[in-house]
Structure formats: structure tokens, C-alpha cells
Amino acid sequence: MDILYLLVPLSVVLVLGIIAILGWSVFSGQFDDMEQQGERILEDDDRPGRPPSS
């Protein structure tokens, strides 16, 4: 029963940390335009470019 005095505050801190990281990622634009990267791979890009450098 004494372990609950450690685990409950630890779990609350963990949940608050996860919420803080999620909030930071949402407000910094990490989830903006999620469809673009999925559609980019389907686009046909046959423009000549520079050869890869070695």
C-alpha cells in the first residue's frame, strides 16, 4: 500500500509530461498538412535534376 504514495504522483507527472509534449507539438505546427507527405510519394516527378554527388 505504501507504493501507491510513489506511483500515483509519478503517474500524474508522467501524464502531465505527455500532455505538455503533445501540446507543444500541436502548437508548433508538427501536425499541419499531414496529407501532403502521403500524396508526395504518388506524384510523378520526371524532371531532370542534378546527378547524385559521390
C-alpha positions as CSV (number, residue, x, y, z in Angstrom):
1,M,0.0,0.0,0.0
2,D,2.9,2.4,0.6
3,I,4.0,2.0,-3.0
4,L,0.9,3.9,-4.0
5,Y,2.3,7.1,-2.4
6,L,5.1,6.8,-5.0
7,L,3.2,5.5,-8.0
8,V,0.2,7.9,-8.0
9,P,2.3,11.1,-8.1
10,L,4.7,9.6,-10.6
11,S,1.9,8.7,-12.9
12,V,0.4,12.2,-12.6
13,V,3.8,13.7,-13.5
14,L,4.1,11.3,-16.5
15,V,0.6,12.2,-17.8
16,L,1.3,15.9,-17.4
17,G,4.6,15.5,-19.3
18,I,2.8,13.6,-22.2
19,I,0.2,16.3,-22.4
20,A,2.9,19.0,-22.4
21,I,4.7,17.3,-25.3
22,L,1.5,16.8,-27.2
23,G,0.5,20.5,-26.7
24,W,4.0,21.6,-27.8
25,S,3.8,19.5,-31.0
26,V,0.3,20.7,-31.9
27,F,1.0,24.4,-31.3
28,S,4.4,24.3,-33.1
29,G,2.9,23.1,-36.3
30,Q,4.0,19.4,-36.3
31,F,0.6,18.2,-37.4
32,D,-0.1,20.8,-40.1
33,D,-0.8,19.5,-43.6
34,M,-0.5,15.8,-42.8
35,E,-1.8,14.7,-46.3
36,Q,1.0,16.4,-48.3
37,Q,3.7,13.9,-47.4
38,G,1.4,10.9,-48.2
39,E,0.5,12.4,-51.6
40,R,4.0,13.5,-52.4
41,I,5.1,9.9,-53.0
42,L,2.3,9.4,-55.6
43,E,3.3,12.4,-57.7
44,D,5.2,11.7,-60.9
45,D,8.4,13.7,-60.8
46,D,10.3,13.2,-64.0
47,R,12.1,16.5,-64.1
48,P,15.8,16.1,-64.8
49,G,17.9,17.1,-61.8
50,R,21.5,17.1,-60.8
51,P,23.1,13.6,-60.6
52,P,23.7,12.4,-57.1
53,S,27.1,13.5,-55.8
54,S,29.5,10.8,-54.7
